[in-house]
Amino acid sequence: MVAVVTMCFIFAMISFVTNMGAPFGNIWGFTYPWAGMMGNMMNFAAYLFMGIPAGNMLVKYGYKKTALIALIVGVVGLAIQYLSSIFGADIQAGTLPGFLAEFLGTPEKAGQIIALNLIIYLLGAFICGFCVCMLNTVVNPMLNILGGGGNKGNQYIQIGGTLNSLTGTLTPLLTGVLVGTLTKDTTMSAVSPLLFVGMAVFSVSFFIISRVNIPEPQAEIKEKVSVTSPLKFRHTVLGVIAIFFYVGVEIGIPAELNFYISNLQDGGKIIEGASTVGGTFAAAYWLLMMCGRFLSSFISGKVSTKAQMTTVSVVAIALLLFAIFMPSDITSDFNGVPVPVKCFAIAACGICTSIMWGGIFNLAVEGLGKYTAPASGLFMTMVVGGGIMPIIQRKVSLSVDPITSYWVIIAMVAYILYYSLIGCKNVNKDIKVD
C-alpha cells in the first residue's frame, strides 16, 4: 500500500509539472505569438525521444531508480528554465552586468539575447518533458502490477489519474496566487517563484521515494528483453496506436472549445467576456475528467475495463455528433455571453475521456508479463500524439471552422471504440511471458 500511495503521488506530480509551464508560455506569447504553445509542444516532443529509453531504463535499473533519475532530470529542466528568466528581466530593467551590456551594445543585439532566452526556456521545457515521460513510464505499469492487472490494476490507475486531474485543476490556482494576472509587461523573473516551488517539490519527492520500498518485478527476469518484444502482441500494437489518438483527443477537445467560444462574435466584433467564458468551459472539461476518474476508481474493481471503455467511447461520439449538427444559433446565456448549447455537450466529453488513458493502458499490457516494462516505454513515445493531432485539428479548424474540426476527434474516438470492442483481445497467448 505504501508503494501504491507513492505511485499515486508521482501521478499527481506529473500533472503539476506539465501544467505549471502554462504561464511561461503565455508570457512568451506576448512577444512571439507563435511561441505561446511551444513549451507544451516541447513537453510532448520529449516523449517521442525519451519513451523507448525510459522503457529500457525500467528493465535495466528498475522502477525506483528510474523514478529517482527522473526527479533529478526535472530539477535540471526547471533550473534551465530559471536561467531564461535572469537576463531577460535585466534587459528590460537596463541593469545587465557590465560585460553583457558591452557585448549587447545595440537594441538589435538585446533582441537577440531575448530570443536566446526563449531557446533556453524551450530547452528547459524539453528536459522537463524527459522527466514527466520517465515518471509516466514508471507509474502506469507499476500501479497495474500492484493491482495484479485486470480490473484491480485499472482501478489503481484510475485512482492515480484522479490525483493527476486534481493537481491539474489546482496548479493554475497556485499560479494565480504566486504570480497574479499576466500581462505583456510581466517578465519571466516574475513567475520564477513557480520554478523554485517545482524544484522544492522534486527535491522532497526524491527524499521520500528514496526511502520507500518499491517492488521490482523485472529483477527476477534473467532473460534480456528487447524494447521491440511487446510488438509481437497484436493487442499491444493496436493499444499503442490508441494511446497516440487518445492524447490527441484529450488535448484537442478543450483547446478548440476554448478557441471557439473565445472568438464568438456579435455584429462582426468579438463579444466582451467571451475569452473568460471560453476558459471556464475548458476548465469544466478538465474538472469533469477528474470527476470521471474519481467515479471510475470506485467501480473499476467490479465493472470491466472493456465495458467502461466501450460505454464512454459511444457516449463521446454521440455528444460530438450532437455538437456538430446542433444549430449554432441555439444559445444559452452564460455570464452575459450567448454560448451555443453545443458547447455544453463538447465540455461534457471530459467525463468520457477521463478513463481512457488508464483503460487503454490496462487493456494493452494485459498478459504481457516480462514485456510490460518495455511496453510502457513504447506507450510513452506515443504521447507525442498530444502535440501532433491537435495541430492537425487546428489546421482543419482554420480551413473550415472549429466545430467541423471535431470530425477529427470523432474519427480518433471511433478507433478507440474499435480497440475497446475488438482490438484489445490478446490473440498471442502462445508467446511465453514469464
C-alpha positions as CSV (number, residue, x, y, z in Angstrom):
1,M,0.0,0.0,0.0
2,V,2.9,2.3,0.7
3,A,4.1,1.7,-2.9
4,V,0.6,2.4,-4.2
5,V,0.4,5.7,-2.4
6,T,3.9,6.6,-3.7
7,M,2.9,5.9,-7.3
8,C,-0.3,8.0,-6.9
9,F,1.8,10.8,-5.5
10,I,4.1,10.6,-8.6
11,F,1.0,10.6,-10.8
12,A,-0.1,13.9,-9.2
13,M,3.4,15.4,-9.7
14,I,3.2,14.6,-13.5
15,S,0.3,17.0,-13.9
16,F,1.8,19.6,-11.6
17,V,5.0,19.8,-13.8
18,T,3.0,19.8,-17.1
19,N,0.5,22.4,-16.1
20,M,3.0,24.7,-14.3
21,G,4.6,25.7,-17.6
22,A,1.4,27.4,-18.9
23,P,2.2,30.9,-17.6
24,F,5.7,30.8,-19.1
25,G,4.2,30.1,-22.5
26,N,1.7,32.9,-22.1
27,I,4.5,35.4,-21.3
28,W,6.5,34.4,-24.4
29,G,3.3,34.5,-26.4
30,F,3.1,38.3,-25.8
31,T,6.5,38.7,-27.5
32,Y,6.3,35.9,-30.0
33,P,2.6,34.9,-30.7
34,W,3.7,31.6,-32.2
35,A,5.6,30.7,-29.0
36,G,2.6,30.5,-26.7
37,M,2.1,26.7,-27.1
38,M,5.7,25.9,-27.9
39,G,6.6,24.9,-24.3
40,N,3.7,22.5,-24.3
41,M,4.8,21.2,-27.7
42,M,8.4,20.6,-26.4
43,N,6.9,18.7,-23.4
44,F,5.1,16.3,-25.8
45,A,8.0,16.1,-28.2
46,A,10.2,14.9,-25.4
47,Y,8.1,11.8,-25.1
48,L,8.9,10.8,-28.7
49,F,12.6,10.8,-27.9
50,M,12.5,9.5,-24.3
51,G,9.8,6.9,-24.3
52,I,11.8,3.9,-25.5
53,P,14.9,4.8,-23.5
54,A,12.7,5.2,-20.4
55,G,11.4,1.7,-21.0
56,N,14.9,0.4,-21.3
57,M,15.8,2.1,-18.0
58,L,12.9,0.2,-16.3
59,V,14.4,-3.1,-17.5
60,K,18.0,-2.2,-16.6
61,Y,17.7,-0.1,-13.4
62,G,14.2,-0.8,-12.1
63,Y,11.2,1.3,-11.2
64,K,12.7,3.1,-8.2
65,K,16.0,4.2,-9.7
66,T,14.2,5.3,-12.9
67,A,11.9,7.5,-10.8
68,L,14.8,9.0,-8.9
69,I,16.7,9.7,-12.1
70,A,13.6,11.4,-13.5
71,L,13.3,13.7,-10.5
72,I,17.0,14.8,-10.9
73,V,16.3,15.5,-14.6
74,G,13.2,17.5,-13.5
75,V,15.3,19.7,-11.3
76,V,17.8,20.3,-14.1
77,G,15.0,21.2,-16.5
78,L,13.4,23.7,-14.1
79,A,16.9,25.2,-13.3
80,I,17.4,25.8,-17.1
81,Q,14.1,27.5,-17.4
82,Y,15.1,29.7,-14.5
83,L,18.2,30.8,-16.4
84,S,16.0,32.0,-19.2
85,S,14.4,34.5,-16.7
86,I,17.5,36.1,-15.4
87,F,18.9,38.2,-18.3
88,G,15.5,38.8,-19.9
89,A,14.5,40.8,-16.8
90,D,17.8,42.6,-16.7
91,I,17.5,43.7,-20.4
92,Q,14.1,45.2,-19.6
93,A,15.3,46.9,-16.5
94,G,18.6,48.1,-18.1
95,T,20.6,46.5,-15.3
96,L,22.7,44.0,-17.3
97,P,26.1,43.1,-15.9
98,G,28.9,45.3,-17.5
99,F,30.4,42.7,-19.8
100,L,27.0,41.8,-21.2
101,A,25.9,45.4,-21.6
102,E,29.1,46.0,-23.5
103,F,28.5,42.9,-25.6
104,L,25.0,43.8,-26.5
105,G,25.7,47.4,-27.5
106,T,22.6,47.8,-29.6
107,P,18.9,47.1,-29.2
108,E,19.1,44.7,-32.0
109,K,21.5,42.6,-30.0
110,A,19.3,42.9,-27.0
111,G,16.5,41.4,-29.0
112,Q,18.8,38.6,-30.0
113,I,19.5,37.8,-26.3
114,I,15.8,37.8,-25.6
115,A,15.3,35.3,-28.4
116,L,18.2,33.3,-26.9
117,N,16.3,33.3,-23.6
118,L,13.3,31.8,-25.4
119,I,15.6,29.0,-26.7
120,I,16.9,28.4,-23.2
121,Y,13.3,28.2,-21.9
122,L,12.2,25.7,-24.6
123,L,15.3,23.6,-23.8
124,G,14.3,23.6,-20.2
125,A,10.7,22.6,-21.1
126,F,12.1,19.8,-23.3
127,I,14.2,18.4,-20.5
128,C,11.2,18.6,-18.1
129,G,9.4,16.6,-20.8
130,F,12.1,13.9,-20.3
131,C,11.3,14.0,-16.6
132,V,7.5,13.5,-16.9
133,C,8.0,10.9,-19.6
134,M,10.1,8.8,-17.3
135,L,7.7,9.3,-14.4
136,N,4.8,8.2,-16.6
137,T,6.8,5.2,-17.7
138,V,7.2,4.2,-14.1
139,V,3.8,4.9,-12.6
140,N,1.4,3.3,-15.1
141,P,2.9,-0.2,-15.2
142,M,3.7,-0.1,-11.5
143,L,0.1,0.6,-10.5
144,N,-1.2,-2.0,-12.9
145,I,1.3,-4.6,-11.4
146,L,0.4,-3.6,-7.8
147,G,-3.2,-4.2,-8.6
148,G,-2.5,-7.5,-10.2
149,G,-3.6,-6.4,-13.6
150,G,-7.2,-6.7,-14.8
151,N,-10.0,-4.7,-13.1
152,K,-8.0,-4.0,-9.9
153,G,-5.0,-2.8,-11.9
154,N,-7.2,-0.4,-13.8
155,Q,-8.8,0.7,-10.5
156,Y,-5.4,1.7,-9.2
157,I,-4.5,3.6,-12.4
158,Q,-7.8,5.5,-12.1
159,I,-7.1,6.4,-8.5
160,G,-3.7,7.8,-9.6
161,G,-5.4,9.5,-12.5
162,T,-7.9,11.2,-10.1
163,L,-5.0,12.8,-8.2
164,N,-3.4,13.7,-11.6
165,S,-6.5,15.6,-12.6
166,L,-6.8,17.2,-9.1
167,T,-3.3,18.8,-9.3
168,G,-4.1,19.8,-12.9
169,T,-7.1,21.7,-11.6
170,L,-5.2,23.2,-8.6
171,T,-2.0,24.2,-10.3
172,P,-3.5,27.1,-12.2
173,L,-4.9,28.4,-8.9
174,L,-1.4,28.2,-7.3
175,T,-0.1,30.0,-10.3
176,G,-2.7,32.8,-9.8
177,V,-1.7,33.1,-6.2
178,L,2.0,33.3,-6.7
179,V,2.1,35.3,-10.0
180,G,-1.2,37.2,-10.3
181,T,-2.6,38.4,-13.6
182,L,-0.3,38.0,-16.6
183,T,0.1,41.0,-18.9
184,K,2.5,41.9,-21.7
185,D,4.7,43.7,-19.1
186,T,5.0,40.5,-17.0
187,T,8.6,39.2,-17.1
188,M,9.9,35.7,-16.8
189,S,11.5,36.6,-13.5
190,A,8.1,37.4,-12.1
191,V,7.0,33.8,-12.4
192,S,10.3,32.3,-11.3
193,P,8.8,31.5,-7.8
194,L,6.9,28.7,-9.5
195,L,10.2,27.2,-10.6
196,F,11.5,27.3,-7.1
197,V,8.3,25.6,-5.9
198,G,8.7,23.0,-8.5
199,M,12.4,22.3,-7.6
200,A,11.4,22.1,-3.9
201,V,8.7,19.5,-4.7
202,F,11.1,17.5,-6.8
203,S,13.7,17.5,-4.0
204,V,11.2,16.5,-1.3
205,S,9.9,13.8,-3.6
206,F,13.4,12.4,-4.2
207,F,13.9,12.1,-0.5
208,I,10.5,10.3,0.0
209,I,10.9,7.9,-2.9
210,S,14.5,7.0,-2.0
211,R,13.2,5.8,1.4
212,V,10.2,3.8,0.1
213,N,10.4,0.1,-0.8
214,I,9.0,-0.4,-4.3
215,P,8.6,-3.8,-5.8
216,E,10.9,-4.6,-8.7
217,P,9.3,-7.5,-10.7
218,Q,11.7,-7.1,-13.6
219,A,14.6,-8.0,-11.2
220,E,13.5,-11.7,-11.4
221,I,13.8,-11.7,-15.2
222,K,17.0,-13.3,-16.3
223,E,16.4,-13.2,-20.0
224,K,17.2,-10.0,-21.8
225,V,14.0,-8.3,-23.0
226,S,14.1,-6.3,-26.2
227,V,12.3,-3.0,-26.5
228,T,10.5,-4.3,-29.6
229,S,9.4,-7.6,-27.9
230,P,5.9,-6.2,-26.9
231,L,5.3,-5.6,-30.6
232,K,4.8,-9.3,-31.0
233,F,1.4,-8.8,-29.4
234,R,-1.4,-7.5,-31.6
235,H,-3.4,-6.0,-28.8
236,T,-0.4,-4.1,-27.6
237,V,0.4,-2.7,-31.1
238,L,-3.2,-1.6,-31.5
239,G,-3.1,-0.2,-28.0
240,V,0.0,1.9,-28.7
241,I,-1.9,3.5,-31.7
242,A,-5.0,4.0,-29.4
243,I,-2.8,5.9,-26.9
244,F,-1.5,8.2,-29.7
245,F,-5.0,9.1,-30.7
246,Y,-6.3,9.3,-27.1
247,V,-3.8,12.1,-26.1
248,G,-4.8,14.0,-29.3
249,V,-8.4,13.7,-28.2
250,E,-7.8,14.7,-24.6
251,I,-5.9,17.9,-25.7
252,G,-7.9,18.7,-28.8
253,I,-11.4,18.8,-27.3
254,P,-10.8,21.6,-24.8
255,A,-8.3,23.5,-26.9
256,E,-10.7,24.0,-29.8
257,L,-13.7,24.6,-27.5
258,N,-11.8,27.4,-25.8
259,F,-10.9,28.9,-29.2
260,Y,-14.5,28.6,-30.5
261,I,-16.1,30.3,-27.5
262,S,-13.3,32.9,-27.1
263,N,-14.0,34.1,-30.7
264,L,-17.8,34.3,-30.6
265,Q,-18.9,37.4,-32.4
266,D,-21.8,39.8,-32.4
267,G,-22.0,42.2,-35.4
268,G,-18.5,41.3,-36.5
269,K,-16.9,42.0,-33.1
270,I,-15.8,39.5,-30.5
271,I,-18.2,39.5,-27.6
272,E,-16.8,41.1,-24.4
273,G,-16.1,38.4,-21.9
274,A,-16.1,35.6,-24.4
275,S,-12.4,34.6,-23.7
276,T,-13.2,34.3,-20.0
277,V,-16.2,32.1,-20.7
278,G,-14.1,30.0,-23.1
279,G,-11.5,29.4,-20.4
280,T,-14.3,28.5,-18.0
281,F,-15.7,25.8,-20.4
282,A,-12.2,24.4,-20.9
283,A,-11.7,24.2,-17.1
284,A,-15.1,22.5,-16.8
285,Y,-13.9,19.8,-19.2
286,W,-10.8,19.1,-17.0
287,L,-13.0,19.2,-13.9
288,L,-15.3,16.5,-15.4
289,M,-12.2,14.5,-16.3
290,M,-11.3,14.5,-12.6
291,C,-14.9,13.5,-11.6
292,G,-14.9,10.7,-14.1
293,R,-11.6,9.2,-12.9
294,F,-12.8,9.6,-9.3
295,L,-16.0,7.7,-10.1
296,S,-14.1,5.0,-12.1
297,S,-11.8,4.4,-9.1
298,F,-14.8,3.1,-7.2
299,I,-16.4,1.0,-9.9
300,S,-13.3,-0.4,-11.7
301,G,-13.0,-3.2,-9.2
302,K,-16.4,-4.5,-10.3
303,V,-17.0,-3.2,-13.8
304,S,-14.6,-4.4,-16.5
305,T,-12.3,-2.1,-18.3
306,K,-13.7,-3.2,-21.6
307,A,-17.2,-2.3,-20.6
308,Q,-16.2,1.1,-19.3
309,M,-14.2,1.9,-22.4
310,T,-16.9,0.9,-24.8
311,T,-19.6,2.9,-22.9
312,V,-17.6,6.2,-22.7
313,S,-16.5,5.9,-26.4
314,V,-20.1,5.5,-27.6
315,V,-21.2,8.4,-25.4
316,A,-18.4,10.7,-26.6
317,I,-19.2,10.1,-30.2
318,A,-22.9,10.8,-29.5
319,L,-22.1,14.1,-27.7
320,L,-19.8,15.2,-30.5
321,L,-22.3,14.4,-33.3
322,F,-24.9,16.3,-31.3
323,A,-22.5,19.3,-31.1
324,I,-21.7,19.2,-34.9
325,F,-25.3,19.0,-36.0
326,M,-26.8,21.3,-33.4
327,P,-27.5,24.8,-34.9
328,S,-25.2,27.4,-33.5
329,D,-28.0,29.9,-33.1
330,I,-29.5,27.9,-30.2
331,T,-27.7,29.5,-27.3
332,S,-27.8,29.8,-23.6
333,D,-26.7,32.9,-21.7
334,F,-23.5,32.3,-19.6
335,N,-22.3,35.3,-17.7
336,G,-23.7,37.6,-20.4
337,V,-22.2,35.6,-23.3
338,P,-24.7,33.8,-25.6
339,V,-23.0,30.4,-25.7
340,P,-24.2,27.8,-28.3
341,V,-25.8,24.9,-26.5
342,K,-23.5,22.5,-28.4
343,C,-20.6,23.8,-26.3
344,F,-22.1,22.1,-23.2
345,A,-22.0,18.8,-25.0
346,I,-18.4,19.2,-26.0
347,A,-17.4,20.1,-22.4
348,A,-19.3,17.0,-21.2
349,C,-16.9,14.8,-23.2
350,G,-14.5,15.3,-20.2
351,I,-16.4,12.6,-18.3
352,C,-15.8,10.2,-21.3
353,T,-12.1,10.9,-21.9
354,S,-11.4,10.6,-18.2
355,I,-10.9,6.9,-18.0
356,M,-9.4,6.3,-21.5
357,W,-5.8,6.7,-20.6
358,G,-5.8,4.1,-17.8
359,G,-8.3,1.9,-19.6
360,I,-6.2,1.7,-22.8
361,F,-3.0,1.0,-20.9
362,N,-4.7,-1.6,-18.8
363,L,-6.1,-3.5,-21.8
364,A,-2.9,-3.2,-23.8
365,V,-0.5,-4.6,-21.2
366,E,-2.8,-7.4,-20.1
367,G,-0.9,-10.7,-20.3
368,L,2.5,-9.2,-21.2
369,G,4.3,-10.4,-18.1
370,K,8.0,-9.6,-18.5
371,Y,7.3,-7.4,-21.6
372,T,5.3,-4.9,-19.5
373,A,8.3,-2.5,-18.8
374,P,9.4,-2.1,-22.4
375,A,5.8,-1.8,-23.5
376,S,5.4,1.1,-21.1
377,G,8.2,2.9,-22.9
378,L,6.5,2.4,-26.3
379,F,3.3,3.9,-24.9
380,M,5.1,7.0,-23.6
381,T,6.6,7.5,-27.1
382,M,3.1,7.7,-28.5
383,V,2.1,10.5,-26.1
384,V,3.6,12.7,-28.9
385,G,0.1,12.4,-30.4
386,G,-0.9,15.2,-28.0
387,G,1.4,17.5,-29.9
388,I,0.6,16.2,-33.4
389,M,-3.1,15.6,-33.6
390,P,-4.2,18.9,-32.1
391,I,-2.1,20.7,-34.8
392,I,-4.0,18.7,-37.5
393,Q,-7.3,19.6,-35.9
394,R,-6.2,23.2,-35.7
395,K,-5.5,23.2,-39.4
396,V,-9.0,21.8,-40.1
397,S,-10.4,24.5,-37.8
398,L,-8.7,27.3,-39.6
399,S,-9.5,25.9,-43.0
400,V,-13.2,25.4,-42.2
401,D,-14.4,26.2,-38.7
402,P,-13.8,24.9,-35.1
403,I,-16.9,22.8,-34.9
404,T,-16.2,21.0,-38.1
405,S,-12.7,20.1,-36.8
406,Y,-14.4,17.8,-34.3
407,W,-14.8,15.2,-37.1
408,V,-11.1,14.6,-36.5
409,I,-11.9,13.9,-32.8
410,I,-14.8,11.6,-33.8
411,A,-12.5,9.6,-36.1
412,M,-10.0,9.1,-33.3
413,V,-12.6,8.1,-30.7
414,A,-14.1,5.7,-33.3
415,Y,-10.7,3.9,-33.4
416,I,-10.7,3.8,-29.6
417,L,-14.2,2.2,-29.7
418,Y,-12.9,-0.4,-32.2
419,Y,-10.0,-1.1,-29.9
420,S,-12.3,-1.4,-26.8
421,L,-14.6,-3.9,-28.6
422,I,-12.2,-6.0,-30.8
423,G,-8.6,-4.8,-30.8
424,C,-7.9,-5.3,-27.1
425,K,-8.3,-9.1,-27.3
426,N,-5.0,-10.9,-26.8
427,V,-4.6,-13.3,-29.7
428,N,-1.0,-14.1,-29.0
429,K,-1.3,-16.2,-25.8
430,D,1.1,-18.8,-27.2
431,I,4.0,-16.4,-26.5
432,K,5.9,-17.2,-23.3
433,V,5.8,-14.2,-20.9
434,D,7.2,-15.5,-17.6
